[in-house]
Amino acid sequence: MNKPNLFIAGFPKCGSSALHKMISQHSEIYGDSFKEIQTYTVDRKYKDRFNPNFKFSYPNLYSQANGEKYLLDSSTSYSVNFKAIERIIQDTPEAKFIYILRDPLDRLISHYLWMCSLGFVEKEFKAEIESDLKNSYDYRVQYWGNYKNYVYHGNYSFHLQNLFSIVDRANVLIIDYQDLKHDYSTVVRKIFDFLGLEQEAVKQIISNATKKGYNPKTRSRLQVAKYRASRLRDKLKGLPVSPQINHPLKKVVEVQLDQAVFLKDIMAEEIQKTQDLGISTDSWRSTHALVNG
């Protein structure tokens, strides 16, 4: 029975959408179904994952697969949901996992800007993050399929420790975001080697990039694209729409490095714990600048 055995599990805002599209070009990887399937996170989907009468079941999602060695699921919620990992291993003990690690401060800011651009943030950066730190992660608490929990989603060491407790590290490949961004061909070759596949040429994909102008040295502004909600409301009048459509014209959002000082201890701890797992943090320039500044 068709079911996924290859997972780009995360992390959010780390390039998983682009990587999904890139490696899906390989003849032995089927990734044409929805990227964010969320089967192992959402209880209803998990319960009916093999039910052909359920639209989002595996028989339907992978109905066009034609004998490929790997069926791909790139739901980033799996990276922060240990229950989902347990479910995956129960279904597919030999599953392969790919994780992309990005500078955690850059990732957090990108996550914040993303939620701002969707119209789900009213508070300034520090107030928003501090308020959100009080909230425990719950996949049911979402914003039209999008999540906050900014720090939690970048707590790599915690989530990877959970992963390694039930998954052989030989079945886990960790990719550095900067390598994916600047040397994608080497990263793709590394992935195909990890999967035991013949090398095939793939085109570079850039996807879901959050617009920004952040630089830890120049403290330049981070910007979010603006749109006029009134025009959209006129065009979509009478149709069910996402609540962000009713959000007023958004201002340019600014985040400067000194505004993140309150995160210094959290980031310092993440550096140390990630290094303790044998994972390099050399490319985390923004986070190191914050911690050492």
N, C-alpha and C positions, 0 to 999 in steps of 0.2 A: 504493500500500500504506500502511495506517495505521502511523504511527510518530510519536513525540513531536517537536514542534517548538518547544515552550515549556518552559523549565526554571526552577523556583525552586530554584537550586542550593545555597543556603545563606544564612547559615551555621548550624550546629547551635545550638539553644537561642536562636534569634533570632526566633522567631515564624513559621517557615515552614509549620507545620501549620495555623495559623489562616489565613494568607494563602492557602494552597492551597484551603481550604474556602470562603473568601470569593470569590475570583475564579472558582472553578468554578461559581458561581451564574450567571455570564454565559452567555447563550445560544450564544455563539460559542467557548466554552472547554469542552472535555470533560476533566473531571478526576475522574471517578467510579471510575477504577481505583485500585489501591493507590498511596498517596502515595510511599512509599519503594520504588520499583521496583528500583533499583540495577542496571539492565541494563548500563550502561556501566562499572560498577565490577567486577562479578563476572564472571569470565571465562566460566564455564559459561553464564550468562544471555546474555552478549554473543554467544557462538558460536551459540546457538539462538534468537536474538531474532526471527527470521522463520519459525521452524519451528512450524507449526500443531499439531504433536503435543506440543509443550512447553507445559506449563500456563502458564508466565509469559512466553510469547512475545507479541509485539505483536499478532498476529492474534487472540489470546485476550484480552489485557488491554484492547484497544481495540475489541473486537467490537461493543460497543453504541454506538460513536460514529456520529453521523448527519450527517456533512458539516460539522461544526464547523471553523472556521478554524484553531483551535489545539487540539492534544492535549497535555495537561500531564503532566509528570513532575517531582516535587518531591523527588528523592533528594538529601539534603544531603551525601552522601559525594562527590558530584561537585565540590563546592566546594574540596576538599582533595586531589583526585586528578586531576592533569594528564592522565594517560593517558585518563581518562574523557572529559575535554573534547576531546581529540584525536579520540576515537572518535565523539563527537557531531558534530563538524564534518565528519568524513569522511562520515557518514550524511546530515547535514542542514546544509549550509554556511550557510543563512539562519536558523538557529536563534536564538531570542531567549532571553536569560538575565536573571533577576531575582535580585539578591543583597540580603540584609538584613544591615545592620551594626549591631551592638549594642555598647555600651560594653564593651570587651574584658575588663575586670576583672569586671564584672557577669556577662558571658557565661561566663567561666572558673569563677566561683564557682557559678553555676547549673548548669554542667556537672558540677562536683564533687558538688554536693548531689544531683543526679539520679542519679549513680552510687552515692552513699551510699544513696539511697532504694531502689535496686534490689538492694542488698546486696553490691556488688562492691568496697567500700572498707573496709579495716580500719585504715588509717593516719590520723593527724591530717593536717590540711590541708597544712601546709608539707612534711611528710615525703612525703605522697602526690604532691604536685606535683613536688618535687625528684626523687623516684624516677622518675616518669613522664617527666621531661625527658630521661632517659638512653635512652628507647626511641624508635626510629624508627617512623614511621607505616607500618603494613602492614594493608591492609583485611582480611586473613585472620585477624589477631589481634583477635578481637572477643569480646564478652560477651553472648551470646544476641542478636546484632544490634546491640549497643551498643558504643561505642568510648570509650577514654580519650584520650590525646594532648591533654591540656587546652590547653596553650599553642599547639600546632600548629594546632588548630582555630580559634583566634582570631588567627592570624597573617595578618590580612586582606591586608596590603600584598604579602606574598610570593605568595599565591594569586592575587590580582588582577593582579599583574604577569605571571604566567604566562598567565592568561586573555587579557589584552590583547595578548599576543604572537601570538596566532592568531585572536582574535575582534575584529571591528570594534567599537569602543566604542559606536557607534550602535546596536548590537544588545544592549547591556548596560544595564540600569536598576538603579541602586543606591538602596535604600530605607533610611532611618534608622529604627531600631527604635522610638525614642521617637515618631516621627511615626505609625508604624503603630499604636502603642499608644494614643495620645491623639487622633489625627486620622485615623482609618482611612478615612473617606469621601474626604478629599483624596488620600490615597495611592492608593486604588482608582481614582479618576478619572485620576490621573497614569499609572497602569499601563494603563488602557484607551486613553489617548491614545498611549502608547508603542507599543501593539499595533495602533493604527489601528482601534480598535473604537468603535462607538457606545456612549455612556454608558448604563449600566443600573444601577438601584438594587440593592444587595446588603446583606444583613444582616451585622452585625459578629459575628465568631466569636472566642471566647477558647479556646485549646486548649493542652494539655500544659504548663500553667503549673507551674513548680517552686515549691512552697511555701517562702516565705522571709520574713525580717523584717529584711533587710539594709538599713542606711542608713549611708553613709560618714560622716555627721556625728554620729549618735547611737551608732554602733557597736552597734546592736541585734543580737540573735541571728538567725542563719539557721536555720530549722527544717525538718526533713524529717518527713513523716507517718510514724507508727509503726503497725505491725501485729503481730499475734501469729502467729508462724509455726506454732505447735502446732495452732491451729484449722485453718489451711489444710492442714497435713499430714494431719489427720484426714479432712477433706473430700475430699482428693485422693489418699488412700491407694490404692496400686496403680496409679496413673496416672503416665505420664512427666511430670515437672515441671521447670521451670527451677530451676537451683541456688539462686537467691535465696530460694526458698520455704523452704529448709532453714536460712536465715540466722536467727540468734536475734533476739529482740526488740531492735530498734535504739534506741540512745539518741538524744537530741536532739543534732544536730550544730551546733556553734558555729563561726563564722568572724568574726573582728574585723579591722578595717582594718589594724591594726598587724601582724597575722599575714601580711599580703601584702607587707610591705616588701621582702622578698627578690626580688620581681618588679618592683621599681621601674625598674631599667635596661631590662628587657625591654619594659615598658609605655611607657617614654619613647621608645624606639626605634620602637615601633609607631606612636605618635602622629606622629612626624616623617615616617616613611616613608608613612603613609597620607595625610598632608597633601601630601607631594610628588607624590602621584597626583592632586591636585586635589580631594580628598574632605575635607569638613569633619569635624572631631572635636569640635565645640562641645558636642554632647550627651553626651560621655563624661565625665560629672561625677566618677564614682568613680575612673576612671583618672587624670584630671587632679589630683584631690585627693591620690591616692597619689604621683604624680610630683612635685607641687609642695609636698607637705607636709613 
